[in-house]
């Protein structure tokens, strides 16, 4: 039997249109009134997740209970479960989401949830369940970082470094995932006692993050090339490629 749950109040300013169009499209199998109800609760999750994750979680529960067969509700419930520290539920719901969709897009979160439960061996096993090369670049990066963390949990520092040495670890170009990847690489290098190299990667993470922040909001800019500044020998990032969005 389900435990009692009281639906949290949806902020007055939130409408179904605040939900991402792709998520709204999943709700089309529901009748109109229910679809709007679920959409508003899912939109409320995004509204509260940063400042009040527990409240966001309550909205996720409301959406999931009314539309449990809709993948986005299970995915959202899994994410808020993770954020609020219920890692076992997060893993269970992520597996349900994967079974419903066939998608491995949340693989990194599954790995991290296993790590949070102090099961690094299981985390690595989960990472090996999937051909990561078939995933989008940003997901490959998140999986590499999660797998590296699991290796560190086991004291396998050299293997942790190998997990991060993927094609996306390009020291001369920065994408949206680069600051986090560079920073993770610096941490492992530092653990290995390679302090000078670690410092260089920290500098690159800093330069990439600031360059990407400068261009945030311009979806056309995807690539920033990192160059060495002659006077201060500090890496800086400059725009080199500006693809046209179609």
Secondary structure in CASP SS format (residue, H / E / C, confidence):
PFRMAT SS
TARGET T0000
AUTHOR 0000-0000-0000
METHOD secondary structure of the structure
MODEL  1
X C 1.00
X C 1.00
X C 1.00
X C 1.00
X C 1.00
X C 1.00
X C 1.00
X C 1.00
X C 1.00
X C 1.00
X C 1.00
X C 1.00
X C 1.00
X C 1.00
X C 1.00
X H 1.00
X H 1.00
X H 1.00
X C 1.00
X C 1.00
X H 1.00
X H 1.00
X H 1.00
X H 1.00
X H 1.00
X H 1.00
X H 1.00
X H 1.00
X H 1.00
X C 1.00
X C 1.00
X H 1.00
X H 1.00
X H 1.00
X H 1.00
X H 1.00
X H 1.00
X H 1.00
X H 1.00
X H 1.00
X H 1.00
X H 1.00
X H 1.00
X H 1.00
X H 1.00
X H 1.00
X H 1.00
X H 1.00
X C 1.00
X C 1.00
X C 1.00
X C 1.00
X H 1.00
X H 1.00
X H 1.00
X H 1.00
X H 1.00
X H 1.00
X H 1.00
X H 1.00
X H 1.00
X H 1.00
X H 1.00
X H 1.00
X H 1.00
X H 1.00
X C 1.00
X C 1.00
X C 1.00
X C 1.00
X H 1.00
X H 1.00
X H 1.00
X H 1.00
X H 1.00
X H 1.00
X H 1.00
X H 1.00
X H 1.00
X H 1.00
X H 1.00
X H 1.00
X H 1.00
X C 1.00
X C 1.00
X C 1.00
X H 1.00
X H 1.00
X H 1.00
X H 1.00
X H 1.00
X H 1.00
X H 1.00
X H 1.00
X H 1.00
X H 1.00
X H 1.00
X H 1.00
X H 1.00
X H 1.00
X H 1.00
X C 1.00
X C 1.00
X C 1.00
X C 1.00
X C 1.00
X H 1.00
X H 1.00
X H 1.00
X H 1.00
X H 1.00
X H 1.00
X H 1.00
X H 1.00
X H 1.00
X H 1.00
X C 1.00
X C 1.00
X C 1.00
X H 1.00
X H 1.00
X H 1.00
X H 1.00
X H 1.00
X H 1.00
X H 1.00
X H 1.00
X C 1.00
X C 1.00
X C 1.00
X C 1.00
X H 1.00
X H 1.00
X H 1.00
X C 1.00
X C 1.00
X H 1.00
X H 1.00
X H 1.00
X H 1.00
X H 1.00
X H 1.00
X H 1.00
X H 1.00
X H 1.00
X H 1.00
X H 1.00
X H 1.00
X H 1.00
X H 1.00
X H 1.00
X H 1.00
X H 1.00
X C 1.00
X C 1.00
X C 1.00
X H 1.00
X H 1.00
X H 1.00
X H 1.00
X H 1.00
X H 1.00
X H 1.00
X H 1.00
X C 1.00
X C 1.00
X C 1.00
X C 1.00
X C 1.00
X C 1.00
X C 1.00
X C 1.00
X E 1.00
X E 1.00
X C 1.00
X C 1.00
X C 1.00
X H 1.00
X H 1.00
X H 1.00
X H 1.00
X H 1.00
X H 1.00
X H 1.00
X H 1.00
X H 1.00
X H 1.00
X H 1.00
X H 1.00
X H 1.00
X H 1.00
X C 1.00
X C 1.00
X C 1.00
X H 1.00
X H 1.00
X H 1.00
X H 1.00
X H 1.00
X H 1.00
X H 1.00
X H 1.00
X H 1.00
X H 1.00
X H 1.00
X H 1.00
X H 1.00
X H 1.00
X H 1.00
X H 1.00
X H 1.00
X H 1.00
X H 1.00
X H 1.00
X C 1.00
X C 1.00
X C 1.00
X C 1.00
X C 1.00
X C 1.00
X C 1.00
X C 1.00
X E 1.00
X E 1.00
X E 1.00
X E 1.00
X E 1.00
X E 1.00
X C 1.00
X C 1.00
X C 1.00
X C 1.00
X C 1.00
X C 1.00
X E 1.00
X E 1.00
X E 1.00
X E 1.00
X E 1.00
X E 1.00
X E 1.00
X C 1.00
X C 1.00
X C 1.00
X C 1.00
X C 1.00
END
